[in-house]
Amino acid sequence: MEIFVYYRMRASDAAAALAAFGAARGEADPAALRILQRQDSEPSLLTWMEIYGPGLTDPFGLEARIAQAMTPFVQGLRHREVFAVPPVGPLGPLGPLGPPGAGTTAT
C-alpha cells in the first residue's frame, strides 16, 4: 500500500514548508517517504506530492502528523489517494492487465 498526497503552495513558502516537512517526518526512511515538486508553468504557485511507500511503520499516522505541519502552507485542499498492488489473478500479478502474453504458454 502506498499513499499519495498532493497540494498547492506559494513558492515564497517553499523553504519554510520544506523545513516543516523535514521536522515532521522525523526519522522516517527517506527512501520510503519522498516529496516531489511538479514542474508547473505557474512559478508563483507550486504543486508538491508526498509519497508514503512500503516500509513505513505507521504511514497513516505519519501522514496525519505531516498534514498538520503543512497546514500553514497549503493553498486549498490536500488531496490524499491510497493505492495497493492488485491481487494476484489467474494470469499473473496484474491479471488480464499484465504484459502481453501473460498467462500464455508457448507450444
N, C-alpha and C positions, 0 to 999 in steps of 0.2 A: 504494500500500500504506500502511496505517495500523496502528499498534499501540495497543491499549487495555489499560491495566493498572489494576486496582483492588484495594484493600486497606483494612483497618480499622486505626485507631489510636486511642489515648486522646486525648480532647480536650485534656487537660493537656499533651500533647506537640506540639500543633499548631504553635505558634510556632517551636519548635526544629526540627521537621520541615520547615517551610516554608523556614527558613534553610538547612537541609542540602540541600533540593531546589534552591534558588537557587544555592548554591555548586557543586553537581554539574552543573547544566545549563550552566554556563559562558556562552559567547557564543551559544548556540543561539537561533535566531529565536523570539521569544515567540509569534508567530502560528503557528509550526509545532509548538511544544511547549507544551501547555497543561496545567494542573492544575485539576480541578474538585472540589467537595465536594458529596456527595449531601445532600439535605435530609432527614436521618434524624429519626425520632421519639425516638431514644435520644441525649440530649445528651452523655453521657459517652464514647461510642464513635463516632468519625466514620468515614465511608467517603470515601476520596479516589479520584479517577480521573486518571491521566496519559494524555494523548492525544498520540501522536507522529505528526504529519501529514506530508503531502508537503513536500518542500523540505529535509529534513534529510539531511546528507551520509552519516552512518552511524547510522541510527536504532537498530539493534540494539546497537551499541557504546555509544551514549548511554544507552539503557535499562539496560544492564548497569551502567554507572557510577552511574546514579541509584538503581538497585536496591540497590547496595552502600551508598550513602549513607543510604538509607531503612531499612535493616535494623534499626537500634536502635529504630525507632518502630513498625514493623509488628506488629500483633497477628494471628497466624495466617499465612495464605499471601498472597503477591502473585499475583494471577490475571492472566495475560497472554493476550490474544487478538489475532490478526493478521487484518486484513481487506484485501481488494483489490477493485477495481472489477470486476464481472463482465465476461467477454469479450463483445465485440460479437456479437450474433446476427443472424439474418435479419430480425428485427422491430425492431431498434434496440439501443441500448446495454444494455438490460436484457432483451433477447429478449422472450419472451412475458409477462414481468413488467412491461413498460413501461406507460406511461399508456394509458388506454382509447383504442382506435382506432389504437394504434401499429402501423405496418406496413400500414395500410389506405389506400386512396386513394379519394377521392370521385369519383363518376361523374356 
